[in-house]
Amino acid sequence: MEFLIWIALAAATIIPMIKLLPHFGINRNWPFACVISPVVIVLLWIMAMKLQEMERR
């Protein structure tokens, strides 16, 4: 049962990342690494830094 919950949470993280990351110039394959929790935090941090850079322009 826990495995199914983990799969659902991974899918709930990966699907939005697949749609968002190309807008920030990040390869579409990186969201599949989101099954590891620290990768999600790093990708969100990178997206935030790129968003700040875009707002400065």
PDB file with SEQRES, HELIX, SHEET and CRYST1 records, atoms N, CA, C and O in Angstrom:
SEQRES   1 A   57  MET GLU PHE LEU ILE TRP ILE ALA LEU ALA ALA ALA THR          
SEQRES   2 A   57  ILE ILE PRO MET ILE LYS LEU LEU PRO HIS PHE GLY ILE          
SEQRES   3 A   57  ASN ARG ASN TRP PRO PHE ALA CYS VAL ILE SER PRO VAL          
SEQRES   4 A   57  VAL ILE VAL LEU LEU TRP ILE MET ALA MET LYS LEU GLN          
SEQRES   5 A   57  GLU MET GLU ARG ARG                                          
HELIX    1 AA1 GLU A    2  LEU A   20  1                                  19    
HELIX    2 AA2 LEU A   21  PHE A   24  5                                   4    
HELIX    3 AA3 TRP A   30  VAL A   35  5                                   6    
HELIX    4 AA4 SER A   37  ARG A   56  1                                  20    
CRYST1    1.000    1.000    1.000  90.00  90.00  90.00 P 1           1          
ATOM      1  N   MET A   1       0.816  -1.196   0.000  1.00  0.00           N  
ATOM      2  CA  MET A   1       0.000   0.000   0.000  1.00  0.00           C  
ATOM      3  C   MET A   1       0.859   1.259   0.000  1.00  0.00           C  
ATOM      4  O   MET A   1       0.555   2.229  -0.695  1.00  0.00           O  
ATOM      5  N   GLU A   2       1.941   1.235   0.792  1.00  0.00           N  
ATOM      6  CA  GLU A   2       2.811   2.407   0.845  1.00  0.00           C  
ATOM      7  C   GLU A   2       3.443   2.688  -0.520  1.00  0.00           C  
ATOM      8  O   GLU A   2       3.663   3.840  -0.893  1.00  0.00           O  
ATOM      9  N   PHE A   3       3.727   1.618  -1.250  1.00  0.00           N  
ATOM     10  CA  PHE A   3       4.322   1.788  -2.572  1.00  0.00           C  
ATOM     11  C   PHE A   3       3.372   2.535  -3.510  1.00  0.00           C  
ATOM     12  O   PHE A   3       3.812   3.378  -4.291  1.00  0.00           O  
ATOM     13  N   LEU A   4       2.095   2.235  -3.440  1.00  0.00           N  
ATOM     14  CA  LEU A   4       1.112   2.931  -4.277  1.00  0.00           C  
ATOM     15  C   LEU A   4       1.006   4.407  -3.916  1.00  0.00           C  
ATOM     16  O   LEU A   4       0.867   5.260  -4.792  1.00  0.00           O  
ATOM     17  N   ILE A   5       1.073   4.700  -2.634  1.00  0.00           N  
ATOM     18  CA  ILE A   5       1.056   6.103  -2.201  1.00  0.00           C  
ATOM     19  C   ILE A   5       2.299   6.820  -2.708  1.00  0.00           C  
ATOM     20  O   ILE A   5       2.218   7.957  -3.173  1.00  0.00           O  
ATOM     21  N   TRP A   6       3.453   6.157  -2.619  1.00  0.00           N  
ATOM     22  CA  TRP A   6       4.699   6.738  -3.108  1.00  0.00           C  
ATOM     23  C   TRP A   6       4.619   6.998  -4.617  1.00  0.00           C  
ATOM     24  O   TRP A   6       5.061   8.049  -5.083  1.00  0.00           O  
ATOM     25  N   ILE A   7       4.071   6.069  -5.372  1.00  0.00           N  
ATOM     26  CA  ILE A   7       3.908   6.233  -6.824  1.00  0.00           C  
ATOM     27  C   ILE A   7       2.994   7.417  -7.121  1.00  0.00           C  
ATOM     28  O   ILE A   7       3.280   8.209  -8.019  1.00  0.00           O  
ATOM     29  N   ALA A   8       1.911   7.546  -6.385  1.00  0.00           N  
ATOM     30  CA  ALA A   8       0.977   8.656  -6.599  1.00  0.00           C  
ATOM     31  C   ALA A   8       1.646   9.999  -6.315  1.00  0.00           C  
ATOM     32  O   ALA A   8       1.472  10.954  -7.071  1.00  0.00           O  
ATOM     33  N   LEU A   9       2.407  10.071  -5.230  1.00  0.00           N  
ATOM     34  CA  LEU A   9       3.098  11.320  -4.904  1.00  0.00           C  
ATOM     35  C   LEU A   9       4.195  11.635  -5.917  1.00  0.00           C  
ATOM     36  O   LEU A   9       4.402  12.797  -6.266  1.00  0.00           O  
ATOM     37  N   ALA A  10       4.889  10.621  -6.384  1.00  0.00           N  
ATOM     38  CA  ALA A  10       5.921  10.834  -7.400  1.00  0.00           C  
ATOM     39  C   ALA A  10       5.292  11.351  -8.692  1.00  0.00           C  
ATOM     40  O   ALA A  10       5.825  12.268  -9.317  1.00  0.00           O  
ATOM     41  N   ALA A  11       4.177  10.778  -9.089  1.00  0.00           N  
ATOM     42  CA  ALA A  11       3.485  11.235 -10.304  1.00  0.00           C  
ATOM     43  C   ALA A  11       2.961  12.651 -10.126  1.00  0.00           C  
ATOM     44  O   ALA A  11       2.995  13.450 -11.063  1.00  0.00           O  
ATOM     45  N   ALA A  12       2.479  12.966  -8.932  1.00  0.00           N  
ATOM     46  CA  ALA A  12       1.974  14.313  -8.669  1.00  0.00           C  
ATOM     47  C   ALA A  12       3.091  15.343  -8.695  1.00  0.00           C  
ATOM     48  O   ALA A  12       2.820  16.532  -8.866  1.00  0.00           O  
ATOM     49  N   THR A  13       4.321  14.925  -8.530  1.00  0.00           N  
ATOM     50  CA  THR A  13       5.467  15.830  -8.602  1.00  0.00           C  
ATOM     51  C   THR A  13       6.052  15.861 -10.007  1.00  0.00           C  
ATOM     52  O   THR A  13       6.401  16.930 -10.509  1.00  0.00           O  
ATOM     53  N   ILE A  14       6.162  14.720 -10.636  1.00  0.00           N  
ATOM     54  CA  ILE A  14       6.836  14.625 -11.934  1.00  0.00           C  
ATOM     55  C   ILE A  14       6.035  15.295 -13.044  1.00  0.00           C  
ATOM     56  O   ILE A  14       6.611  16.007 -13.867  1.00  0.00           O  
ATOM     57  N   ILE A  15       4.743  15.088 -13.088  1.00  0.00           N  
ATOM     58  CA  ILE A  15       3.931  15.616 -14.195  1.00  0.00           C  
ATOM     59  C   ILE A  15       3.987  17.143 -14.276  1.00  0.00           C  
ATOM     60  O   ILE A  15       4.206  17.668 -15.367  1.00  0.00           O  
ATOM     61  N   PRO A  16       3.799  17.883 -13.176  1.00  0.00           N  
ATOM     62  CA  PRO A  16       3.925  19.340 -13.284  1.00  0.00           C  
ATOM     63  C   PRO A  16       5.346  19.787 -13.633  1.00  0.00           C  
ATOM     64  O   PRO A  16       5.534  20.764 -14.358  1.00  0.00           O  
ATOM     65  N   MET A  17       6.348  19.063 -13.111  1.00  0.00           N  
ATOM     66  CA  MET A  17       7.732  19.433 -13.426  1.00  0.00           C  
ATOM     67  C   MET A  17       8.032  19.250 -14.905  1.00  0.00           C  
ATOM     68  O   MET A  17       8.770  20.043 -15.489  1.00  0.00           O  
ATOM     69  N   ILE A  18       7.465  18.210 -15.522  1.00  0.00           N  
ATOM     70  CA  ILE A  18       7.683  17.986 -16.951  1.00  0.00           C  
ATOM     71  C   ILE A  18       7.164  19.181 -17.747  1.00  0.00           C  
ATOM     72  O   ILE A  18       7.755  19.562 -18.757  1.00  0.00           O  
ATOM     73  N   LYS A  19       6.073  19.764 -17.296  1.00  0.00           N  
ATOM     74  CA  LYS A  19       5.488  20.892 -18.015  1.00  0.00           C  
ATOM     75  C   LYS A  19       6.191  22.208 -17.705  1.00  0.00           C  
ATOM     76  O   LYS A  19       6.243  23.087 -18.565  1.00  0.00           O  
ATOM     77  N   LEU A  20       6.730  22.367 -16.504  1.00  0.00           N  
ATOM     78  CA  LEU A  20       7.333  23.633 -16.099  1.00  0.00           C  
ATOM     79  C   LEU A  20       8.802  23.793 -16.491  1.00  0.00           C  
ATOM     80  O   LEU A  20       9.206  24.871 -16.927  1.00  0.00           O  
ATOM     81  N   LEU A  21       9.596  22.753 -16.345  1.00  0.00           N  
ATOM     82  CA  LEU A  21      11.032  22.886 -16.522  1.00  0.00           C  
ATOM     83  C   LEU A  21      11.475  23.360 -17.905  1.00  0.00           C  
ATOM     84  O   LEU A  21      12.431  24.133 -17.976  1.00  0.00           O  
ATOM     85  N   PRO A  22      10.844  22.949 -19.010  1.00  0.00           N  
ATOM     86  CA  PRO A  22      11.293  23.470 -20.309  1.00  0.00           C  
ATOM     87  C   PRO A  22      11.172  24.990 -20.423  1.00  0.00           C  
ATOM     88  O   PRO A  22      11.929  25.607 -21.174  1.00  0.00           O  
ATOM     89  N   HIS A  23      10.243  25.604 -19.699  1.00  0.00           N  
ATOM     90  CA  HIS A  23      10.106  27.058 -19.731  1.00  0.00           C  
ATOM     91  C   HIS A  23      11.282  27.753 -19.060  1.00  0.00           C  
ATOM     92  O   HIS A  23      11.539  28.930 -19.312  1.00  0.00           O  
ATOM     93  N   PHE A  24      11.990  27.035 -18.214  1.00  0.00           N  
ATOM     94  CA  PHE A  24      13.149  27.583 -17.524  1.00  0.00           C  
ATOM     95  C   PHE A  24      14.454  27.138 -18.163  1.00  0.00           C  
ATOM     96  O   PHE A  24      15.527  27.408 -17.623  1.00  0.00           O  
ATOM     97  N   GLY A  25      14.380  26.466 -19.295  1.00  0.00           N  
ATOM     98  CA  GLY A  25      15.576  26.039 -20.011  1.00  0.00           C  
ATOM     99  C   GLY A  25      16.250  24.815 -19.405  1.00  0.00           C  
ATOM    100  O   GLY A  25      17.451  24.613 -19.585  1.00  0.00           O  
ATOM    101  N   ILE A  26      15.494  24.009 -18.697  1.00  0.00           N  
ATOM    102  CA  ILE A  26      16.032  22.804 -18.068  1.00  0.00           C  
ATOM    103  C   ILE A  26      15.519  21.596 -18.852  1.00  0.00           C  
ATOM    104  O   ILE A  26      14.359  21.554 -19.261  1.00  0.00           O  
ATOM    105  N   ASN A  27      16.390  20.629 -19.052  1.00  0.00           N  
ATOM    106  CA  ASN A  27      16.064  19.431 -19.825  1.00  0.00           C  
ATOM    107  C   ASN A  27      14.816  18.735 -19.273  1.00  0.00           C  
ATOM    108  O   ASN A  27      14.627  18.648 -18.060  1.00  0.00           O  
ATOM    109  N   ARG A  28      13.973  18.243 -20.180  1.00  0.00           N  
ATOM    110  CA  ARG A  28      12.724  17.574 -19.796  1.00  0.00           C  
ATOM    111  C   ARG A  28      12.936  16.260 -19.061  1.00  0.00           C  
ATOM    112  O   ARG A  28      11.989  15.746 -18.467  1.00  0.00           O  
ATOM    113  N   ASN A  29      14.127  15.699 -19.075  1.00  0.00           N  
ATOM    114  CA  ASN A  29      14.367  14.420 -18.403  1.00  0.00           C  
ATOM    115  C   ASN A  29      14.640  14.568 -16.906  1.00  0.00           C  
ATOM    116  O   ASN A  29      14.565  13.580 -16.176  1.00  0.00           O  
ATOM    117  N   TRP A  30      14.951  15.758 -16.437  1.00  0.00           N  
ATOM    118  CA  TRP A  30      15.255  15.960 -15.030  1.00  0.00           C  
ATOM    119  C   TRP A  30      14.092  15.655 -14.087  1.00  0.00           C  
ATOM    120  O   TRP A  30      14.335  15.181 -12.977  1.00  0.00           O  
ATOM    121  N   PRO A  31      12.855  15.900 -14.471  1.00  0.00           N  
ATOM    122  CA  PRO A  31      11.768  15.589 -13.526  1.00  0.00           C  
ATOM    123  C   PRO A  31      11.719  14.128 -13.085  1.00  0.00           C  
ATOM    124  O   PRO A  31      11.191  13.826 -12.015  1.00  0.00           O  
ATOM    125  N   PHE A  32      12.256  13.228 -13.885  1.00  0.00           N  
ATOM    126  CA  PHE A  32      12.229  11.818 -13.495  1.00  0.00           C  
ATOM    127  C   PHE A  32      13.146  11.551 -12.306  1.00  0.00           C  
ATOM    128  O   PHE A  32      13.032  10.515 -11.651  1.00  0.00           O  
ATOM    129  N   ALA A  33      14.050  12.478 -12.030  1.00  0.00           N  
ATOM    130  CA  ALA A  33      14.892  12.363 -10.842  1.00  0.00           C  
ATOM    131  C   ALA A  33      14.145  12.837  -9.599  1.00  0.00           C  
ATOM    132  O   ALA A  33      14.662  12.718  -8.488  1.00  0.00           O  
ATOM    133  N   CYS A  34      12.947  13.369  -9.770  1.00  0.00           N  
ATOM    134  CA  CYS A  34      12.156  13.888  -8.644  1.00  0.00           C  
ATOM    135  C   CYS A  34      11.631  12.797  -7.731  1.00  0.00           C  
ATOM    136  O   CYS A  34      10.999  13.101  -6.720  1.00  0.00           O  
ATOM    137  N   VAL A  35      11.870  11.555  -8.053  1.00  0.00           N  
ATOM    138  CA  VAL A  35      11.464  10.490  -7.134  1.00  0.00           C  
ATOM    139  C   VAL A  35      12.348  10.530  -5.884  1.00  0.00           C  
ATOM    140  O   VAL A  35      12.018   9.926  -4.863  1.00  0.00           O  
ATOM    141  N   ILE A  36      13.469  11.244  -5.973  1.00  0.00           N  
ATOM    142  CA  ILE A  36      14.345  11.474  -4.828  1.00  0.00           C  
ATOM    143  C   ILE A  36      14.030  12.875  -4.313  1.00  0.00           C  
ATOM    144  O   ILE A  36      14.208  13.851  -5.042  1.00  0.00           O  
ATOM    145  N   SER A  37      13.576  12.986  -3.100  1.00  0.00           N  
ATOM    146  CA  SER A  37      13.082  14.250  -2.559  1.00  0.00           C  
ATOM    147  C   SER A  37      14.052  15.423  -2.649  1.00  0.00           C  
ATOM    148  O   SER A  37      13.609  16.516  -2.999  1.00  0.00           O  
ATOM    149  N   PRO A  38      15.339  15.274  -2.358  1.00  0.00           N  
ATOM    150  CA  PRO A  38      16.232  16.441  -2.449  1.00  0.00           C  
ATOM    151  C   PRO A  38      16.327  17.024  -3.861  1.00  0.00           C  
ATOM    152  O   PRO A  38      16.596  18.214  -4.022  1.00  0.00           O  
ATOM    153  N   VAL A  39      16.113  16.207  -4.864  1.00  0.00           N  
ATOM    154  CA  VAL A  39      16.162  16.695  -6.244  1.00  0.00           C  
ATOM    155  C   VAL A  39      15.031  17.690  -6.489  1.00  0.00           C  
ATOM    156  O   VAL A  39      15.216  18.668  -7.213  1.00  0.00           O  
ATOM    157  N   VAL A  40      13.875  17.455  -5.899  1.00  0.00           N  
ATOM    158  CA  VAL A  40      12.741  18.366  -6.041  1.00  0.00           C  
ATOM    159  C   VAL A  40      13.113  19.734  -5.482  1.00  0.00           C  
ATOM    160  O   VAL A  40      12.845  20.758  -6.111  1.00  0.00           O  
ATOM    161  N   ILE A  41      13.725  19.753  -4.316  1.00  0.00           N  
ATOM    162  CA  ILE A  41      14.123  21.011  -3.680  1.00  0.00           C  
ATOM    163  C   ILE A  41      15.146  21.740  -4.540  1.00  0.00           C  
ATOM    164  O   ILE A  41      15.048  22.955  -4.713  1.00  0.00           O  
ATOM    165  N   VAL A  42      16.111  21.032  -5.073  1.00  0.00           N  
ATOM    166  CA  VAL A  42      17.139  21.652  -5.917  1.00  0.00           C  
ATOM    167  C   VAL A  42      16.514  22.227  -7.190  1.00  0.00           C  
ATOM    168  O   VAL A  42      16.835  23.348  -7.582  1.00  0.00           O  
ATOM    169  N   LEU A  43      15.632  21.475  -7.832  1.00  0.00           N  
ATOM    170  CA  LEU A  43      14.995  21.965  -9.056  1.00  0.00           C  
ATOM    171  C   LEU A  43      14.121  23.186  -8.775  1.00  0.00           C  
ATOM    172  O   LEU A  43      14.100  24.122  -9.574  1.00  0.00           O  
ATOM    173  N   LEU A  44      13.401  23.191  -7.658  1.00  0.00           N  
ATOM    174  CA  LEU A  44      12.604  24.363  -7.299  1.00  0.00           C  
ATOM    175  C   LEU A  44      13.490  25.572  -7.049  1.00  0.00           C  
ATOM    176  O   LEU A  44      13.134  26.689  -7.423  1.00  0.00           O  
ATOM    177  N   TRP A  45      14.632  25.364  -6.424  1.00  0.00           N  
ATOM    178  CA  TRP A  45      15.570  26.448  -6.159  1.00  0.00           C  
ATOM    179  C   TRP A  45      16.117  27.011  -7.474  1.00  0.00           C  
ATOM    180  O   TRP A  45      16.208  28.228  -7.639  1.00  0.00           O  
ATOM    181  N   ILE A  46      16.476  26.136  -8.396  1.00  0.00           N  
ATOM    182  CA  ILE A  46      16.982  26.572  -9.699  1.00  0.00           C  
ATOM    183  C   ILE A  46      15.906  27.349 -10.457  1.00  0.00           C  
ATOM    184  O   ILE A  46      16.192  28.375 -11.073  1.00  0.00           O  
ATOM    185  N   MET A  47      14.677  26.858 -10.409  1.00  0.00           N  
ATOM    186  CA  MET A  47      13.585  27.553 -11.081  1.00  0.00           C  
ATOM    187  C   MET A  47      13.368  28.938 -10.476  1.00  0.00           C  
ATOM    188  O   MET A  47      13.113  29.895 -11.207  1.00  0.00           O  
ATOM    189  N   ALA A  48      13.464  29.057  -9.171  1.00  0.00           N  
ATOM    190  CA  ALA A  48      13.286  30.354  -8.512  1.00  0.00           C  
ATOM    191  C   ALA A  48      14.399  31.319  -8.908  1.00  0.00           C  
ATOM    192  O   ALA A  48      14.137  32.499  -9.139  1.00  0.00           O  
ATOM    193  N   MET A  49      15.633  30.835  -8.989  1.00  0.00           N  
ATOM    194  CA  MET A  49      16.750  31.698  -9.382  1.00  0.00           C  
ATOM    195  C   MET A  49      16.587  32.171 -10.833  1.00  0.00           C  
ATOM    196  O   MET A  49      16.845  33.334 -11.142  1.00  0.00           O  
ATOM    197  N   LYS A  50      16.166  31.278 -11.707  1.00  0.00           N  
ATOM    198  CA  LYS A  50      15.964  31.662 -13.103  1.00  0.00           C  
ATOM    199  C   LYS A  50      14.795  32.624 -13.243  1.00  0.00           C  
ATOM    200  O   LYS A  50      14.826  33.506 -14.101  1.00  0.00           O  
ATOM    201  N   LEU A  51      13.767  32.473 -12.421  1.00  0.00           N  
ATOM    202  CA  LEU A  51      12.633  33.385 -12.452  1.00  0.00           C  
ATOM    203  C   LEU A  51      13.052  34.781 -12.011  1.00  0.00           C  
ATOM    204  O   LEU A  51      12.619  35.772 -12.599  1.00  0.00           O  
ATOM    205  N   GLN A  52      13.886  34.868 -10.985  1.00  0.00           N  
ATOM    206  CA  GLN A  52      14.403  36.164 -10.557  1.00  0.00           C  
ATOM    207  C   GLN A  52      15.234  36.797 -11.658  1.00  0.00           C  
ATOM    208  O   GLN A  52      15.157  38.005 -11.884  1.00  0.00           O  
ATOM    209  N   GLU A  53      16.027  35.983 -12.343  1.00  0.00           N  
ATOM    210  CA  GLU A  53      16.860  36.485 -13.446  1.00  0.00           C  
ATOM    211  C   GLU A  53      15.970  37.005 -14.585  1.00  0.00           C  
ATOM    212  O   GLU A  53      16.273  38.034 -15.190  1.00  0.00           O  
ATOM    213  N   MET A  54      14.886  36.300 -14.872  1.00  0.00           N  
ATOM    214  CA  MET A  54      13.966  36.734 -15.928  1.00  0.00           C  
ATOM    215  C   MET A  54      13.260  38.040 -15.555  1.00  0.00           C  
ATOM    216  O   MET A  54      13.005  38.878 -16.420  1.00  0.00           O  
ATOM    217  N   GLU A  55      12.948  38.210 -14.281  1.00  0.00           N  
ATOM    218  CA  GLU A  55      12.256  39.429 -13.847  1.00  0.00           C  
ATOM    219  C   GLU A  55      13.175  40.642 -13.904  1.00  0.00           C  
ATOM    220  O   GLU A  55      12.695  41.759 -14.094  1.00  0.00           O  
ATOM    221  N   ARG A  56      14.465  40.455 -13.747  1.00  0.00           N  
ATOM    222  CA  ARG A  56      15.421  41.567 -13.812  1.00  0.00           C  
ATOM    223  C   ARG A  56      15.540  42.122 -15.220  1.00  0.00           C  
ATOM    224  O   ARG A  56      15.853  43.299 -15.400  1.00  0.00           O  
ATOM    225  N   ARG A  57      15.293  41.287 -16.214  1.00  0.00           N  
ATOM    226  CA  ARG A  57      15.459  41.729 -17.615  1.00  0.00           C  
ATOM    227  C   ARG A  57      14.332  42.566 -18.051  1.00  0.00           C  
ATOM    228  O   ARG A  57      14.308  43.021 -19.195  1.00  0.00           O  
TER     229      ARG A  57                                                      
END                                                                             
